[in-house]
Structure formats: structure tokens, C-alpha cells
């Protein structure tokens, strides 16, 4: 593991790798960085695959197994069976079998714990099932895990969808997000880590119970929004977090972050949609197959 001062921790936050449309050069670079830096843990906040195909999960599992550091993996909307509706409803996580012990896994480190919060749903009472939904059971499970932490241990919550319910263009990005954020604020969580929108961000979200920090990771796929492929380094020290957005082009972190959470991961085409200062918006919409 990374050598650091007592109480300091280094975490890598990856998201939206989309095996099937992954950026292979970026993946090789990230794997080499993990081998070189030896972070205390790696959090992957969903969308391992593009269409939840068997060969995509096989490639994802092989890559993750080779990392040789503690890893926790959240389930994203792209990781639900896409072409097999029966399997989606009956056994939606069956294709994670090769890494099932890593799925929604809590990682406990001295002074900090990574606690999962499930936001991906196999079905919803709305047409767009790609968006997030925090069920009562999912929230209770997360809160119980936080409440059970030893005294003095702070929680970092890991989920796929940003916990944004209002303020986006269109319908709520994550149903139940407001309630979840308020409950997490009560518990003084360090931050909520997520993905889904393919651009990095580091924002404070106000709730009736106080503010909650939301940290989003970009993508390591070919499906770019307004930034090149990236992942987050989280440096934990003295009860705080410093976020460094790592990318192959050495673009500064501030230029890689969007100022607000967009409705989806599509490139911004309308006026007012959040765009990172680096402004690497692709000329055409990214591939989907």
C-alpha cells in the first residue's frame, strides 16, 4: 500500500469503464498506476459494462482480478441484463458471479469505511430505467452499515447515480436522492462518490440536515461527454479529502470538473448544460453499441 503519514489514505475512484466500449489505452494506464501507487482501496462506481454481455463481464472480471488491491464495485444501470428481460427481473446480478464478493462490498480502513448505496433498479415506474432509484430497503441497508461503524470512523458512501433529485433538466436523476442526502448529512459522511454522467465533479449539496459533499468520477470509456478519460485520486488526510482528477493528457483537475450535475452522460448540446472548462465535447454523439 501507499506509504503515507499516520491516518492518511489514498483511494482510487473509477467509474463507467463500459467494457465493450472501454478505452483500452486508458485502462492499461490505470492498471499501471494502481500497481505503481498501491492505493489503499479502489472504488468502481458502476457501469462496468456497456450492455451487460457475458464477454463484457468476463473482460471486466479479468481486469479487476489482476489489480491485487482491495476493490469494491457498485452496480450501474448498464450492468443489468439488456437483451434478456427474464434474467433482468429474476437474477439481475448473475453475470457478476466471477467477482460477486466485490459487489456492493464494504471496505473498512483505519478511520474510514467505504459503504455502498444501491441506486440501480431492475425496473421503475417510469419509462427511463437508466436513472437512479433509492428504495427504502437500499437506504436502510446503507444507513445501518454507517450506524454500525466504530466510533471515530467516517463513512465514504459509494453509489452509481449522483444523488440529485431536482434542479436537472427533465425528471429527477435519482428518485429518493433528497431523502438519502439528508440522512447521510445527519451522519456526517465524508462524501458521496458516484459516476454515471461521465464527467468529474466535486460539489456541495445542501440538505435540511446540512451540506453533503458529492464527488463524481469521469469515464474510462470511449463514451465521452466533455472531458477526456479520467479517474479520481482521493487523498484523505486530517479528516478532509483532496480530489485529483487524473487523465492521460495532464489536464488540471479544475479544468476537468463540471460545475453542476447534468441529466445524463450525453455530450452537452443545449445552452446551459454544464460543460467542463477543458471543453472536450465530441463533435458527434459517442457510440452506443
C-alpha positions as CSV (number, residue, x, y, z in Angstrom):
1,X,0.0,0.0,0.0
2,X,1.0,3.6,-0.4
3,X,3.3,4.9,2.3
4,X,1.7,7.9,4.0
5,X,1.5,9.7,7.3
6,X,-0.4,8.1,10.1
7,X,-4.1,8.4,9.2
8,X,-3.5,9.4,5.6
9,X,-5.2,7.3,2.9
10,X,-5.0,7.1,-0.9
11,X,-8.1,5.9,-2.7
12,X,-8.7,5.5,-6.4
13,X,-12.2,6.2,-7.6
14,X,-13.1,4.8,-11.1
15,X,-16.4,4.7,-12.9
16,X,-18.2,4.0,-16.1
17,X,-15.5,1.8,-17.6
18,X,-18.0,0.3,-20.1
19,X,-16.2,-2.9,-21.1
20,X,-17.3,-3.4,-24.6
21,X,-16.5,0.2,-25.4
22,X,-13.7,0.8,-22.9
23,X,-10.7,3.0,-23.8
24,X,-8.0,0.3,-23.8
25,X,-5.1,2.7,-23.6
26,X,-6.7,4.4,-20.5
27,X,-7.3,1.0,-18.9
28,X,-3.7,-0.1,-19.3
29,X,-2.6,3.2,-17.8
30,X,-4.9,3.0,-14.8
31,X,-3.8,-0.6,-14.1
32,X,-0.2,0.5,-14.2
33,X,-0.9,3.4,-11.9
34,X,-2.6,1.1,-9.4
35,X,0.4,-1.2,-9.5
36,X,2.8,1.7,-9.1
37,X,0.9,3.7,-6.4
38,X,-0.7,0.9,-4.5
39,X,-3.8,2.7,-3.2
40,X,-5.4,1.6,0.0
41,X,-8.6,0.7,-2.0
42,X,-10.2,1.1,-5.4
43,X,-13.9,2.0,-5.7
44,X,-15.6,1.4,-9.0
45,X,-19.0,3.2,-9.0
46,X,-20.9,1.3,-11.6
47,X,-21.3,0.7,-15.4
48,X,-18.5,-1.9,-15.7
49,X,-20.0,-3.0,-19.0
50,X,-21.7,-1.4,-22.0
51,X,-24.6,-3.9,-22.4
52,X,-24.1,-6.4,-19.7
53,X,-23.0,-9.0,-22.2
54,X,-21.2,-12.2,-20.9
55,X,-18.0,-11.3,-22.7
56,X,-18.0,-7.8,-21.3
57,X,-18.3,-9.1,-17.8
58,X,-15.6,-11.7,-18.4
59,X,-13.2,-8.9,-19.6
60,X,-14.2,-6.7,-16.6
61,X,-13.7,-9.5,-14.1
62,X,-10.2,-10.4,-15.5
63,X,-9.1,-6.8,-15.4
64,X,-10.3,-6.3,-11.8
65,X,-8.9,-9.6,-10.5
66,X,-5.4,-8.5,-11.8
67,X,-5.4,-5.3,-9.7
68,X,-4.4,-7.0,-6.5
69,X,-5.7,-4.3,-4.1
70,X,-9.0,-4.1,-2.2
71,X,-11.8,-3.3,-4.6
72,X,-15.5,-2.6,-4.2
73,X,-17.8,-2.5,-7.2
74,X,-21.2,-0.8,-7.4
75,X,-23.9,-1.9,-9.9
76,X,-24.7,0.6,-12.7
77,X,-27.7,0.7,-14.9
78,X,-25.6,-0.6,-17.8
79,X,-24.8,-3.7,-15.8
80,X,-28.4,-5.0,-15.8
81,X,-29.1,-7.6,-18.5
82,X,-30.2,-5.6,-21.5
83,X,-31.3,-8.2,-24.0
84,X,-32.7,-10.8,-21.5
85,X,-35.7,-9.3,-19.6
86,X,-36.4,-12.5,-17.7
87,X,-32.8,-12.5,-16.3
88,X,-33.1,-8.8,-15.6
89,X,-36.1,-9.4,-13.3
90,X,-35.2,-12.8,-11.8
91,X,-31.3,-12.7,-11.5
92,X,-30.1,-9.3,-12.5
93,X,-26.6,-9.7,-10.8
94,X,-25.9,-13.3,-12.0
95,X,-23.3,-12.1,-14.5
96,X,-21.2,-10.6,-11.7
97,X,-20.6,-14.1,-10.5
98,X,-16.8,-14.1,-11.1
99,X,-16.5,-11.0,-8.8
100,X,-19.6,-11.4,-6.7
101,X,-17.7,-11.0,-3.4
102,X,-16.7,-7.5,-4.5
103,X,-20.1,-6.3,-5.5
104,X,-21.5,-3.7,-3.0
105,X,-18.7,-4.6,-0.7
106,X,-17.9,-2.5,2.4
107,X,-14.2,-1.7,2.8
108,X,-13.1,-0.9,6.3
109,X,-9.8,1.1,6.7
110,X,-8.5,2.7,9.8
111,X,-10.6,5.7,10.4
112,X,-12.7,5.5,7.2
113,X,-15.1,3.0,5.6
114,X,-16.4,2.8,2.1
115,X,-20.1,2.0,2.4
116,X,-22.3,1.0,-0.6
117,X,-25.6,2.6,-1.5
118,X,-27.6,0.8,-4.3
119,X,-29.1,3.2,-6.8
120,X,-29.6,1.0,-9.9
121,X,-33.0,-0.7,-10.2
122,X,-34.1,-3.6,-12.4
123,X,-37.4,-1.8,-13.1
124,X,-39.1,1.5,-12.2
125,X,-42.5,3.2,-12.5
126,X,-41.2,5.5,-15.3
127,X,-40.0,4.9,-18.8
128,X,-36.3,5.8,-18.3
129,X,-34.9,3.0,-16.3
130,X,-31.3,4.3,-16.7
131,X,-31.9,6.8,-13.9
132,X,-31.4,6.1,-10.3
133,X,-33.9,5.0,-7.6
134,X,-33.1,4.5,-4.0
135,X,-35.5,2.1,-2.4
136,X,-36.4,2.2,1.2
137,X,-34.6,-1.1,1.7
138,X,-31.4,0.2,0.0
139,X,-31.3,3.3,2.1
140,X,-31.9,1.4,5.3
141,X,-29.1,-1.1,4.5
142,X,-26.7,1.8,3.9
143,X,-27.6,3.7,7.0
144,X,-27.5,0.6,9.2
145,X,-23.9,-0.1,7.9
146,X,-22.9,3.5,8.7
147,X,-24.5,3.4,12.2
148,X,-22.6,0.2,12.9
149,X,-19.2,1.7,12.2
150,X,-16.8,2.0,15.2
151,X,-16.7,5.3,17.0
152,X,-14.4,7.8,15.2
153,X,-14.8,6.0,11.8
154,X,-16.2,8.3,9.0
155,X,-18.1,6.9,6.0
156,X,-17.5,7.4,2.3
157,X,-20.6,6.4,0.5
158,X,-20.3,4.8,-2.9
159,X,-23.1,4.6,-5.4
160,X,-23.6,4.8,-9.2
161,X,-26.0,7.7,-9.7
162,X,-25.4,11.1,-8.2
163,X,-28.0,11.8,-5.5
164,X,-29.6,14.6,-7.3
165,X,-33.4,14.7,-7.4
166,X,-34.2,18.3,-8.5
167,X,-32.5,21.0,-10.5
168,X,-31.8,18.9,-13.5
169,X,-33.3,19.4,-17.0
170,X,-36.2,17.0,-17.0
171,X,-37.2,14.4,-14.5
172,X,-35.3,13.5,-11.3
173,X,-31.9,11.9,-11.9
174,X,-32.2,9.8,-8.8
175,X,-35.5,9.3,-7.0
176,X,-35.1,9.3,-3.3
177,X,-31.9,11.3,-3.6
178,X,-33.0,14.2,-1.4
179,X,-34.0,11.9,1.5
180,X,-30.8,9.9,1.2
181,X,-28.7,13.1,1.2
182,X,-30.5,14.4,4.3
183,X,-30.0,11.1,6.2
184,X,-26.3,11.0,5.2
185,X,-25.9,14.6,6.3
186,X,-27.2,13.6,9.8
187,X,-24.4,11.0,9.9
188,X,-21.6,13.4,8.9
189,X,-20.4,11.3,5.9
190,X,-17.2,12.5,4.4
191,X,-18.6,12.4,0.9
192,X,-20.8,10.5,-1.6
193,X,-18.8,9.1,-4.6
194,X,-20.7,8.4,-7.8
195,X,-20.4,8.2,-11.6
196,X,-23.0,7.9,-14.4
197,X,-22.5,11.3,-16.0
198,X,-19.1,10.7,-17.5
199,X,-17.6,14.0,-16.3
200,X,-15.9,14.6,-12.9
201,X,-17.3,17.0,-10.3
202,X,-16.7,18.0,-6.7
203,X,-19.8,19.8,-5.3
204,X,-21.5,20.6,-2.0
205,X,-25.2,19.8,-1.9
206,X,-27.4,21.5,0.7
207,X,-29.9,19.5,2.7
208,X,-32.2,20.3,5.6
209,X,-29.7,18.5,7.8
210,X,-26.6,20.3,6.5
211,X,-24.4,20.1,3.4
212,X,-23.1,16.8,1.8
213,X,-20.1,16.7,-0.5
214,X,-20.7,14.9,-3.8
215,X,-17.7,13.6,-5.7
216,X,-18.2,12.3,-9.2
217,X,-15.7,10.4,-11.4
218,X,-15.5,10.6,-15.2
219,X,-15.4,7.7,-17.6
220,X,-12.7,5.3,-18.8
221,X,-14.6,4.6,-21.9
222,X,-15.0,5.9,-25.5
223,X,-18.3,7.5,-24.5
224,X,-17.1,10.9,-23.6
225,X,-19.2,13.9,-22.6
226,X,-16.9,17.0,-22.2
227,X,-13.6,15.6,-20.8
228,X,-11.0,13.1,-21.8
229,X,-11.0,9.7,-20.0
230,X,-10.1,10.0,-16.3
231,X,-10.3,8.7,-12.8
232,X,-10.2,10.3,-9.3
233,X,-7.4,10.1,-6.8
234,X,-8.8,10.8,-3.3
235,X,-6.2,11.9,-0.8
236,X,-7.7,11.5,2.8
237,X,-5.8,13.4,5.5
238,X,-6.8,15.1,8.7
239,X,-10.5,14.4,8.2
240,X,-10.5,16.1,4.7
241,X,-10.4,14.9,1.1
242,X,-8.4,16.3,-1.7
243,X,-9.6,15.2,-5.2
244,X,-7.2,15.0,-8.1
245,X,-8.7,14.2,-11.5
246,X,-6.1,12.0,-13.2
247,X,-6.0,11.9,-17.0
248,X,-3.5,10.9,-19.7
249,X,-3.4,14.5,-21.1
250,X,-2.4,16.0,-17.7
251,X,-5.3,18.5,-17.8
252,X,-5.5,20.2,-14.4
253,X,-8.2,18.9,-12.1
254,X,-10.1,22.2,-12.1
255,X,-10.4,22.1,-15.9
256,X,-11.8,18.6,-15.8
257,X,-14.7,19.3,-13.5
258,X,-18.2,20.3,-14.4
259,X,-20.0,22.9,-12.2
260,X,-23.3,21.1,-11.9
261,X,-24.7,17.6,-12.4
262,X,-26.2,17.0,-15.8
263,X,-29.3,14.9,-16.5
264,X,-27.3,12.2,-18.4
265,X,-24.0,11.4,-19.9
266,X,-24.7,12.6,-23.4
267,X,-22.5,15.4,-24.7
268,X,-23.9,18.9,-23.9
269,X,-25.8,20.2,-27.0
270,X,-28.2,22.7,-25.4
271,X,-27.3,26.1,-23.9
272,X,-27.0,26.0,-20.2
273,X,-25.9,22.4,-19.9
274,X,-22.8,22.0,-17.7
275,X,-19.5,21.8,-19.6
276,X,-16.0,21.3,-18.1
277,X,-13.5,24.1,-18.7
278,X,-11.4,21.8,-20.9
279,X,-14.4,21.6,-23.2
280,X,-13.6,18.4,-25.0
281,X,-17.1,17.9,-26.3
282,X,-17.1,15.3,-29.1
283,X,-18.4,16.6,-32.4
284,X,-20.7,13.6,-32.7
285,X,-22.5,11.6,-30.0
286,X,-20.4,8.7,-28.7
287,X,-21.1,5.1,-29.9
288,X,-23.7,3.1,-28.0
289,X,-23.1,-0.4,-29.3
